[in-house]
Amino acid sequence: MTGQAASSLDAIPLASLTLLTAVVTIGLMMAAVSVASRRLLGIRVGPLRTFAAGLMGLTCMLVFKDAIQDEASRNALSTVQIAVGLFGTMATLVLAEAALPHGGWLRPVQVLRSLSGRIARARRYSQVSRIFMRHGLGRYLRGRAGSEGALQPDEAGLRSARALRLALEECGGALIKLGQVLSTRRDLMPPHFIEELSRLQSDVPPAAWPEVEAVLYKELGRPVDEVFEWIEHKPVAAASIAQVHRARLRGGPTVAVKVQRPGIRESVERDLDIVLAITRGLQARARSGHALGLRELGNGFSASVHEELDFRIEARNSASVAAACKGHEADAPVRVPRVHTELSSARVLVQEWLEGVTLDRAGPVADAQGLDRVKVARTAFDSILHQIMRVGIFHADPHPGNMLLLSDGRIGLLDFGSVGRIGPPVRAAIQQLLMAVERGDPAGMHDALLDLLGTRATGLDEPLPDSLLLERELGRFMTHHLGPGSQPDTEMFTALFRMLTRFGLAVPPEVAAVFRSLATIEGTLTHLAPDFNLLEEARAFAGDMLTDRLRRVTPIPGGTPGAAGREGPDVPSLTRTMAQEALSLVPMLRRLPRRAERISTALEEGRLSVRVRLLADERERRFLSGLIHQILVTLLAACTGLMGVLLAVFGTGRGPHVTASLELFPLIGYHMLAVSAILTLRVLYAAMGRPPT
């Protein structure tokens, strides 16, 4: 008995060692099959798919081995057995990609964590869908035909526009902000939709003071009474994302405290998911989705709203605009409130309180103070043009509520959640555009627009007939909207955007922000000074910039510092005209000497030639090489498969025997069929949109 017990104890380590060896062997075989399959497919996959695919490949190998009874045939088909394992692994990866694409595999923990959020989004989407259907707009969400009729300014189109406004107002939240953004995109929406969406009102009840106080305590890190001497519990303004309270710092000045509404971030995130889903779906079904840029609009709107949720970004924007217009200086004509950064955070913004009235109610106040309304409007407009043309950082939403007439007669700017930024090339193109408008030059306006929209190297700059047609259309546009005595209005901006869309010219987001800012301030200043001519002021501003550039180049006889375009030109009209024409040729003249020297040298040495480069773009070469690669792999798969079938079917009885039951030609055919299957899987995987890496 003792000897038997000892023998059993000795057998336990031996059995464990055998099991460990088997596990390691199986693991190595699975890893080898998985790695080989991934290399053959040319992809990278995660460990979970690698394990599952390797297990399936190993199973296929074992099943194939057990299906062959003859030991000699089993040895002869060992390479086919490996190919079958590779095929099983690759087939598992392809089926996994087809059922659940790469990147969509969520871990169970992540699914559980996001389940509540998904349920809330689904509930909100259901609520929005019911609201839209109740207003007769359900067919547009489902992508049914008939949306073209809503774009027409007839009775049905007007009803659709009004129904959209009412639906967005009922939805509230970020959808109201989407409607307000759409009301400024005249390149996307018809005029009757623009007019209706401009009436959108965000009638949001203010958050209760205990909730606001809790947010302030969390963000400030101390009780409200320790920071403020007093704070008004009733907000002076309440919007969908935040509300503003008037307060006084302890031992300091009166300030405006902007507090983010409690729980608004989660609500906005749900609405943004819906907005992105709707805009992407509409672009996928739209006939001219690329021209309309619905997907880009949704992405840009989502990014903008996310920035508005972080008040630290608004504080930085405020500092940038203040530096652009010198808004913190004591004698600045335009004031920007100072931000108390030590008290501000992502959800609370404390800034200087500016005493004044909004520009839509500033007319009687200006008259009572003895101010010239036109001069006040000119100060506001010049500030926006200065930010756009000279600095490149500008307030992108100067509506009446964001501009104040202060008690000392100056202009105050508020709310810097939306700020535009443009680079020197865009500013130069805008300046050329204004100079072309001042000269009445359709060709110059055509070139400036192409530079502004970034289509100088492509698009309409290549096909000459479309370019000439656009130039003629611009000539008619200038005659109708930019002639002497013309008063720019919303119709002018709408006509310009419609013309650009008709010619397939997509407006970049930063350029759209410039036009939106100009269109918004045009409406704002109309409330203050109905006689204010924005076009004439823009021409005068362009003249001022031209005069400044001329002074930097050469002294002007009799010229005096000042705004030449307002108080009378200090440059003779002939000199100004010649300077305008010369400045429009400056970019070409700068390149001309270098090119002329190269051409003359090549002529002198007999090396002048014309070279046409095919496939000069790297993307074109990459696409063509990938296409050739796929064609070659497809041909190889078809040829090896056909040869394998022929050898397996018609080679029986015509060649030497490898074993007693297996001949040479069918054996070669089986190998070729295995190779064909592997190549076919590679082609199918690439056809599903995942090209080999």
C-alpha positions in Angstrom: 0.0 0.0 0.0 2.8 2.3 0.8 4.5 1.6 -2.6 1.2 2.3 -4.4 0.8 5.6 -2.6 4.3 6.7 -3.5 3.7 5.7 -7.1 0.5 7.9 -7.1 2.4 10.8 -5.7 5.0 10.5 -8.4 2.4 10.4 -11.1 0.8 13.7 -10.0 3.7 15.9 -11.0 4.2 13.9 -14.2 0.5 14.4 -15.1 0.7 18.2 -14.3 3.9 18.5 -16.4 2.2 16.7 -19.3 -0.9 19.0 -19.0 1.3 22.1 -18.8 3.2 21.0 -21.9 0.0 20.4 -23.8 -1.4 23.8 -22.8 1.9 25.6 -23.9 1.9 23.6 -27.1 -1.7 24.5 -27.9 -1.1 28.1 -27.0 2.0 28.4 -29.2 0.1 26.7 -32.1 -2.8 29.1 -31.6 -0.5 32.1 -31.5 1.4 30.9 -34.6 -1.8 30.4 -36.6 -3.2 33.8 -35.4 0.0 35.7 -36.3 0.2 34.0 -39.7 -3.4 34.8 -40.4 -3.1 38.4 -39.5 0.0 38.7 -41.6 -1.8 37.1 -44.6 -4.8 39.4 -44.2 -2.5 42.4 -43.6 -4.4 43.7 -40.5 -4.0 44.4 -36.8 -6.6 43.0 -34.4 -7.0 43.0 -30.6 -6.1 40.2 -28.3 -9.7 39.0 -27.9 -10.2 38.5 -31.6 -6.8 36.9 -31.9 -7.6 34.3 -29.2 -11.0 33.5 -30.7 -9.6 33.2 -34.2 -6.6 31.1 -33.1 -8.9 28.7 -31.2 -11.1 28.3 -34.3 -8.1 27.7 -36.5 -6.7 25.1 -34.1 -10.1 23.4 -34.0 -10.2 23.3 -37.8 -6.8 21.7 -37.9 -7.8 19.0 -35.4 -11.1 18.2 -37.1 -9.3 17.9 -40.5 -6.7 15.6 -38.9 -9.3 13.3 -37.4 -11.3 13.2 -40.6 -8.3 11.4 -42.4 -8.1 7.8 -41.3 -5.0 6.7 -43.3 -1.8 7.6 -41.4 0.2 7.9 -44.6 -2.3 10.3 -46.1 -2.5 12.3 -42.9 1.3 12.8 -43.1 1.2 13.8 -46.8 -1.6 16.3 -46.1 0.1 17.9 -43.1 0.7 21.1 -45.1 -2.9 21.2 -46.2 -3.9 20.7 -42.5 -1.9 23.9 -41.7 -3.6 25.7 -44.6 -7.0 24.6 -43.3 -6.1 26.0 -39.9 -5.1 29.3 -41.4 -8.3 29.4 -43.5 -10.4 28.8 -40.4 -8.6 31.6 -38.5 -8.9 34.1 -41.4 -12.5 33.2 -41.9 -13.2 33.9 -38.3 -11.5 37.3 -38.5 -13.5 38.2 -41.7 -16.8 37.1 -40.2 -16.1 39.0 -37.0 -15.3 42.1 -39.0 -18.5 41.7 -41.0 -20.7 41.2 -37.9 -18.9 43.7 -35.7 -16.5 46.1 -37.4 -13.2 47.0 -35.9 -13.6 49.6 -33.2 -17.2 48.7 -32.3 -16.3 45.9 -29.9 -17.3 47.2 -26.5 -16.3 45.5 -23.3 -19.1 44.3 -21.1 -18.1 46.8 -18.4 -18.2 49.7 -20.8 -21.6 48.5 -22.0 -23.0 48.5 -18.5 -21.5 51.9 -17.8 -23.0 53.5 -20.9 -26.3 51.7 -20.6 -28.0 54.4 -18.5 -26.7 57.1 -20.9 -27.9 55.1 -23.9 -31.4 54.8 -22.4 -31.5 58.5 -21.6 -30.4 59.4 -25.2 -33.0 57.0 -26.6 -35.7 58.5 -24.4 -34.7 62.0 -25.6 -34.6 61.0 -29.2 -38.0 59.5 -28.9 -39.3 62.8 -27.3 -37.7 64.8 -30.2 -39.2 62.5 -32.8 -42.7 62.8 -31.2 -42.4 66.6 -31.2 -41.3 66.7 -34.9 -44.1 64.3 -35.9 -46.7 66.3 -34.0 -45.7 69.3 -36.0 -45.8 67.4 -39.3 -42.0 67.0 -39.8 -41.7 63.3 -39.2 -41.1 62.5 -42.9 -37.9 64.7 -42.9 -36.5 62.7 -40.0 -37.2 59.5 -41.8 -35.7 60.8 -45.0 -38.8 60.4 -47.1 -39.2 62.2 -50.4 -40.9 65.6 -50.5 -38.2 67.7 -48.7 -37.7 69.7 -52.0 -41.2 71.2 -51.7 -40.4 72.6 -48.2 -37.5 74.6 -49.7 -39.9 76.5 -52.0 -41.2 79.9 -50.7 -44.8 78.9 -51.3 -47.6 78.2 -48.7 -46.3 74.7 -48.0 -42.8 75.9 -47.6 -43.8 78.7 -45.2 -45.8 76.2 -43.1 -42.8 73.9 -42.9 -40.5 76.7 -41.8 -43.0 77.8 -39.1 -43.4 74.1 -38.0 -39.6 73.7 -37.7 -39.4 76.8 -35.5 -42.2 75.7 -33.2 -40.7 72.2 -33.0 -37.3 73.5 -32.1 -38.7 75.9 -29.4 -40.6 73.0 -27.9 -37.5 70.7 -27.9 -35.4 73.4 -26.2 -31.8 72.8 -25.1 -29.1 72.6 -27.7 -31.7 72.2 -30.5 -32.7 75.9 -30.1 -29.1 76.9 -30.5 -28.9 74.7 -33.6 -31.9 76.7 -35.0 -30.2 80.0 -34.2 -27.1 78.8 -35.9 -29.1 77.7 -39.0 -30.7 81.2 -39.1 -27.3 82.7 -39.9 -26.3 80.1 -42.6 -27.8 81.7 -45.7 -25.8 79.3 -47.8 -27.7 76.3 -46.4 -31.3 77.5 -45.7 -33.9 79.3 -48.0 -34.8 82.8 -47.1 -38.2 81.9 -45.6 -36.5 79.4 -43.2 -33.9 82.1 -42.3 -36.7 84.6 -41.5 -38.6 82.1 -39.4 -35.7 80.7 -37.5 -34.5 84.2 -36.7 -37.5 84.5 -34.4 -36.4 81.6 -32.2 -36.6 82.5 -28.6 -35.0 80.6 -25.7 -37.7 81.0 -23.1 -36.0 79.1 -20.3 -37.0 79.5 -16.6 -34.0 80.3 -14.4 -32.6 77.6 -12.2 -33.5 77.8 -8.5 -31.0 79.7 -6.3 -30.1 76.8 -4.0 -29.0 74.9 -7.1 -27.0 77.8 -8.4 -25.5 78.4 -4.9 -24.4 74.7 -4.8 -22.6 75.2 -8.1 -20.9 78.4 -6.9 -19.8 76.7 -3.7 -18.3 73.7 -5.6 -16.4 75.8 -8.1 -15.3 78.6 -5.8 -14.2 76.2 -3.0 -15.8 78.3 -0.3 -19.1 79.8 0.7 -20.6 82.4 -1.5 -20.7 85.0 1.3 -17.0 84.9 1.7 -16.4 85.9 -2.0 -19.2 88.3 -2.6 -20.5 91.2 -0.5 -23.9 90.6 -2.1 -25.3 88.7 -5.0 -28.7 89.0 -6.6 -30.6 85.7 -6.4 -32.7 86.6 -9.4 -30.6 86.5 -12.6 -30.4 89.5 -15.0 -30.4 87.0 -17.9 -31.1 83.3 -18.3 -30.3 81.2 -21.4 -30.3 77.5 -22.2 -26.7 76.9 -21.0 -26.1 79.5 -18.3 -27.5 82.4 -16.4 -26.0 85.7 -15.2 -26.2 87.2 -11.7 -25.2 90.7 -10.6 -22.9 90.8 -7.6 -20.2 92.8 -5.8 -16.9 91.4 -4.7 -15.9 91.9 -1.1 -13.8 95.1 -1.1 -14.1 95.2 -4.9 -16.2 96.3 -7.8 -19.5 95.1 -9.1 -19.2 92.0 -11.3 -21.3 89.8 -13.5 -21.3 86.2 -12.4 -22.1 83.7 -15.2 -23.1 80.3 -13.8 -23.6 77.1 -15.8 -27.1 75.6 -15.3 -26.9 72.5 -13.1 -27.0 69.3 -15.1 -27.0 71.0 -18.4 -23.9 69.2 -19.7 -25.6 65.8 -19.7 -28.7 67.2 -21.4 -26.6 69.0 -24.1 -24.5 65.9 -24.8 -27.7 64.0 -25.5 -29.0 66.7 -27.8 -25.7 66.9 -29.6 -25.8 63.1 -30.3 -29.2 63.6 -31.9 -28.0 66.6 -33.9 -25.0 64.7 -35.2 -27.2 61.7 -36.1 -29.7 63.9 -38.0 -27.1 65.9 -39.9 -25.1 62.8 -40.9 -28.3 61.1 -42.0 -29.5 64.1 -44.0 -26.1 64.4 -45.8 -26.1 60.7 -46.6 -29.6 61.1 -48.3 -29.0 64.6 -49.8 -28.3 64.9 -53.5 -25.7 67.6 -52.9 -24.5 66.8 -49.4 -20.9 67.8 -50.2 -21.9 71.2 -51.4 -24.3 71.8 -48.5 -21.8 70.5 -45.9 -24.5 69.3 -43.5 -22.1 66.9 -41.8 -19.5 69.6 -41.3 -22.2 71.9 -40.0 -23.1 69.3 -37.4 -19.5 68.7 -36.4 -18.8 72.4 -36.2 -21.9 73.1 -34.1 -21.0 70.2 -31.7 -17.5 71.6 -31.3 -18.8 75.1 -30.7 -21.3 74.0 -28.1 -18.6 72.0 -26.3 -16.5 75.1 -26.2 -19.4 77.1 -24.7 -19.7 74.5 -21.9 -16.2 75.4 -20.8 -16.1 79.0 -19.5 -12.3 78.9 -19.4 -12.3 79.0 -23.2 -14.6 82.0 -23.1 -12.2 83.8 -20.7 -9.3 83.2 -23.2 -11.5 84.4 -26.1 -12.3 87.5 -24.1 -8.6 88.2 -23.6 -7.9 87.7 -27.3 -10.6 90.0 -28.5 -9.6 92.6 -25.9 -6.0 92.5 -27.2 -7.4 92.8 -30.8 -9.4 95.9 -30.2 -7.5 97.3 -27.1 -10.7 96.8 -25.1 -9.0 97.0 -21.7 -7.5 100.4 -22.2 -9.0 103.4 -20.5 -9.6 105.5 -23.6 -10.7 102.6 -25.9 -13.8 103.3 -27.9 -14.9 99.7 -27.5 -14.8 98.1 -24.0 -14.3 94.4 -23.2 -15.0 93.4 -19.6 -12.0 92.2 -17.6 -12.3 88.6 -16.3 -11.4 87.7 -12.8 -9.5 84.6 -13.6 -8.8 83.7 -10.0 -12.5 83.3 -9.4 -13.4 81.7 -12.8 -13.6 78.0 -13.7 -15.1 75.7 -16.3 -18.6 76.4 -14.9 -18.3 79.9 -13.4 -17.2 83.1 -15.1 -16.7 86.3 -13.0 -16.1 89.4 -15.0 -16.4 93.2 -14.9 -19.9 94.6 -14.9 -20.5 97.0 -17.8 -23.4 99.5 -17.2 -25.4 100.2 -20.3 -28.2 99.2 -22.6 -28.3 96.7 -25.5 -28.0 98.3 -29.0 -31.6 97.3 -29.9 -32.8 99.7 -27.1 -29.9 102.2 -27.4 -31.5 104.6 -29.9 -33.5 106.8 -27.4 -30.6 106.6 -24.9 -28.1 107.9 -27.5 -30.5 110.8 -28.4 -30.9 111.7 -24.7 -27.1 111.8 -24.3 -26.7 113.9 -27.5 -24.8 111.2 -29.4 -24.8 110.8 -33.1 -26.4 107.4 -33.9 -24.4 106.9 -37.1 -21.1 107.6 -35.3 -22.0 105.2 -32.6 -22.8 102.6 -35.2 -19.6 103.4 -37.1 -17.6 102.8 -34.0 -19.1 99.4 -33.4 -18.7 98.4 -37.1 -15.1 99.6 -37.4 -14.3 97.6 -34.3 -15.6 94.4 -35.9 -13.8 95.2 -39.2 -10.6 95.9 -37.4 -10.8 92.6 -35.6 -11.4 90.7 -38.8 -9.2 92.6 -41.3 -6.2 93.7 -39.2 -6.0 91.1 -36.4 -7.8 88.0 -37.5 -9.5 87.4 -34.1 -13.1 88.7 -34.0 -16.4 88.4 -32.2 -18.4 86.0 -34.2 -21.9 86.7 -32.7 -22.4 90.5 -32.4 -26.2 90.4 -32.0 -27.9 93.2 -30.2 -27.8 91.4 -26.8 -24.0 91.1 -27.0 -23.4 94.8 -27.7 -24.0 97.6 -25.2 -24.1 101.4 -25.4 -22.4 102.2 -22.2 -23.2 105.1 -19.9 -20.1 107.0 -21.1 -21.1 106.7 -24.8 -18.7 103.9 -25.6 -19.5 100.4 -27.0 -19.3 97.3 -24.8 -18.9 93.8 -26.1 -20.2 90.8 -24.2 -20.4 86.9 -24.5 -17.2 85.6 -26.1 -18.3 82.0 -26.3 -18.2 82.3 -30.1 -15.0 83.8 -31.5 -13.7 83.4 -35.0 -10.1 83.1 -36.1 -8.7 83.6 -39.6 -5.1 83.6 -40.9 -3.2 86.1 -43.0 -4.2 84.5 -46.4 -7.9 84.8 -45.6 -7.5 88.4 -44.4 -5.6 89.3 -47.6 -8.4 87.7 -49.6 -11.1 89.7 -47.8 -9.1 92.9 -48.3 -8.8 92.1 -52.0 -12.6 91.4 -52.0 -13.3 94.8 -50.5 -11.0 96.6 -52.9 -12.7 94.8 -55.8 -16.1 96.0 -54.5 -14.8 99.6 -54.2 -13.5 99.4 -57.8 -16.6 97.7 -59.1 -14.3 95.0 -60.6 -16.1 91.6 -61.2 -12.9 89.9 -62.3 -11.1 91.1 -59.1 -14.0 89.9 -57.0 -14.0 86.6 -58.8 -10.3 86.1 -58.0 -10.7 87.2 -54.4 -13.5 84.8 -53.9 -11.6 81.9 -55.2 -8.7 82.8 -52.9 -11.1 83.3 -50.0 -12.8 79.9 -50.5 -9.5 78.1 -51.1 -10.3 77.0 -54.6 -7.6 78.8 -56.5 -5.7 75.6 -57.3 -8.7 73.5 -58.0 -12.4 73.8 -58.8 -13.5 76.7 -60.9 -10.0 78.0 -61.5 -9.4 75.2 -64.0 -12.5 74.9 -66.2 -12.6 78.3 -68.0 -16.3 78.3 -69.1 -17.6 78.0 -65.5 -15.1 80.6 -64.3 -16.3 83.1 -66.9 -19.9 82.3 -66.0 -19.2 82.9 -62.4 -17.5 86.2 -63.3 -20.6 87.3 -65.2 -22.8 86.3 -62.3 -20.7 88.4 -60.0 -21.0 91.3 -62.3 -24.8 91.1 -62.2 -24.6 90.7 -58.4 -22.4 93.8 -58.0 -24.8 95.8 -60.2 -27.8 94.8 -58.3 -26.5 94.8 -54.7 -23.3 96.9 -54.7 -24.1 99.8 -57.0 -24.1 103.4 -56.0 -26.7 104.1 -53.3 -27.2 100.4 -52.5 -28.0 99.4 -49.0 -26.7 95.9 -48.1 -29.2 93.8 -46.3 -29.9 90.1 -45.5 -31.0 89.7 -49.1 -27.5 90.5 -50.3 -25.8 87.9 -48.2 -28.5 85.4 -49.1 -28.0 86.0 -52.8 -24.2 85.7 -52.5 -24.4 82.4 -50.6 -26.9 81.0 -53.0 -24.7 81.9 -56.0 -21.7 80.2 -54.4 -23.7 77.1 -53.7 -25.1 77.0 -57.2 -21.5 76.9 -58.6 -20.5 74.2 -56.2 -18.3 76.4 -54.0 -18.4 75.2 -50.4 -17.8 78.0 -47.8 -15.1 77.0 -45.2 -16.3 77.3 -41.6 -13.9 80.2 -40.7 -15.1 82.2 -43.8 -18.7 81.4 -42.9 -18.0 82.9 -39.5 -16.8 86.1 -41.1 -19.9 86.5 -43.2 -22.1 85.5 -40.3 -20.5 88.2 -38.1 -21.0 90.8 -40.8 -24.6 89.8 -41.4 -25.4 89.8 -37.7 -23.9 93.2 -37.0 -25.7 94.6 -40.0 -29.0 93.6 -38.4 -27.8 94.9 -35.0 -26.8 98.3 -36.3 -30.1 98.6 -38.2 -31.9 98.8 -34.9 -29.6 101.6 -33.7 -29.2 103.7 -36.9 -31.5 102.7 -39.8 -29.6 105.2 -42.1 -26.3 103.5 -41.5 -24.8 102.2 -44.8 -22.7 99.2 -44.1 -21.4 99.0 -47.6 -20.2 102.6 -47.7 -18.5 102.1 -44.4 -16.8 98.9 -45.6 -15.6 100.7 -48.7 -14.2 103.6 -46.5 -12.5 101.1 -44.3 -10.8 99.5 -47.3 -9.7 103.0 -48.4 -8.2 103.6 -44.9 -6.3 100.3 -45.2 -5.1 101.2 -48.6 -4.0 104.6 -47.4 -2.1 103.1 -44.5 -0.3 100.7 -46.9 0.6 103.5 -49.2 2.1 105.5 -46.3 4.2 102.6 -45.3 5.5 102.3 -48.9 6.0 106.0 -49.7 5.1 109.4 -48.2 2.1 111.0 -49.7 2.4 114.7 -50.5 0.1 116.8 -48.4 -1.2 113.7 -46.6 -2.2 113.9 -43.0 -2.8 111.2 -40.5 -6.3 110.1 -40.1 -9.1 108.1 -41.6 -9.0 109.1 -45.3 -12.2 107.4 -46.2 -14.4 109.4 -43.7 -13.3 113.0 -43.5 -12.3 113.4 -47.1 -9.5 111.5 -49.0 -6.0 112.8 -48.6 -4.9 110.8 -51.6 -5.8 112.1 -55.1 -8.3 110.0 -56.9 -6.0 109.1 -59.8 -3.2 108.1 -57.3 -5.7 106.0 -55.4 -6.9 104.2 -58.5 -3.4 103.5 -59.7 -2.4 102.3 -56.2 -5.4 99.9 -56.1 -4.5 98.4 -59.5 -0.9 98.1 -58.5 -1.7 96.5 -55.1 -3.9 93.9 -56.8 -1.0 92.9 -58.9 1.5 92.7 -56.1 1.3 88.9 -55.5 1.9 88.2 -59.2 4.7 90.8 -59.5 6.5 89.3 -56.6 6.7 85.9 -58.4 7.4 87.3 -61.8 11.2 88.1 -61.6 12.1 84.7 -60.3 10.1 82.9 -62.9 11.4 85.1 -65.7 15.0 84.4 -64.7 14.4 80.7 -64.7 12.8 80.7 -68.1 15.6 82.9 -69.7 18.3 80.7 -68.2 16.6 77.5 -69.6 16.3 79.2 -73.0 19.9 80.2 -73.0 21.1 76.7 -72.1 18.7 74.9 -74.4 17.0 73.2 -71.5 13.4 74.6 -71.9 10.9 71.8 -72.0 7.4 71.0 -71.0 6.9 68.3 -68.5 3.6 66.7 -67.7 3.6 64.7 -64.5 1.1 61.9 -64.3 -0.1 60.7 -60.8 1.8 63.6 -59.1 -0.4 63.4 -56.1 0.6 60.8 -53.5 -3.0 59.9 -52.8 -3.5 59.1 -56.5 -0.4 56.9 -56.5 -1.5 55.2 -53.3 -5.0 54.5 -54.7 -3.7 53.1 -58.0 -1.1 50.9 -56.3 -3.8 49.5 -53.9 -6.1 48.9 -56.8 -3.4 47.0 -58.8 -2.6 45.0 -55.7 -6.2 44.0 -55.3 -6.5 43.0 -58.9 -3.4 40.9 -58.8 -4.5 39.1 -55.7 -7.9 38.5 -57.2 -6.4 37.1 -60.3 -4.0 34.9 -58.3 -6.9 33.6 -56.2 -9.0 32.8 -59.3 -6.1 31.1 -61.2 -5.0 29.0 -58.2 -8.6 28.0 -57.5 -9.2 27.0 -61.1 -6.0 25.1 -61.3 -6.7 23.4 -58.0 -10.2 22.2 -59.2 -8.7 20.9 -62.5 -6.0 19.0 -60.7 -8.3 17.6 -58.0 -11.0 16.5 -60.4 -9.3 15.6 -63.7 -5.9 14.6 -62.2 -7.2 11.5 -60.5 -5.7 8.3 -62.1 -3.2 10.2 -64.2 -0.2 10.6 -61.9 2.0 8.8 -59.4 0.7 7.8 -56.0 2.0 9.5 -52.9 0.3 7.0 -50.7 -1.9 4.0 -51.4 -5.0 6.2 -51.4 -3.6 9.6 -52.5 -2.2 10.6 -55.8 0.2 13.5 -56.6 -2.0 15.6 -58.8 -5.0 15.8 -56.4 -2.5 16.5 -53.6 -1.2 19.5 -55.5 -4.7 20.6 -56.3 -5.7 20.5 -52.6 -2.8 22.8 -51.8 -3.7 25.2 -54.6 -7.3 25.3 -53.4 -6.1 26.1 -49.9 -4.0 29.0 -51.3 -6.9 30.2 -53.4 -9.2 30.2 -50.3 -6.7 32.2 -48.3 -6.2 34.8 -51.1 -10.0 35.0 -51.6 -10.5 35.9 -47.9 -7.9 38.6 -48.2 -9.7 40.1 -51.1 -13.1 39.9 -49.3 -11.6 41.6 -46.3 -10.3 44.5 -48.3 -13.6 44.7 -50.2 -15.4 45.3 -46.9 -13.6 48.7 -46.6 -10.6 47.6 -44.5 -7.7 47.7 -46.9 -4.6 45.8 -45.9 -2.1 47.8 -43.8 
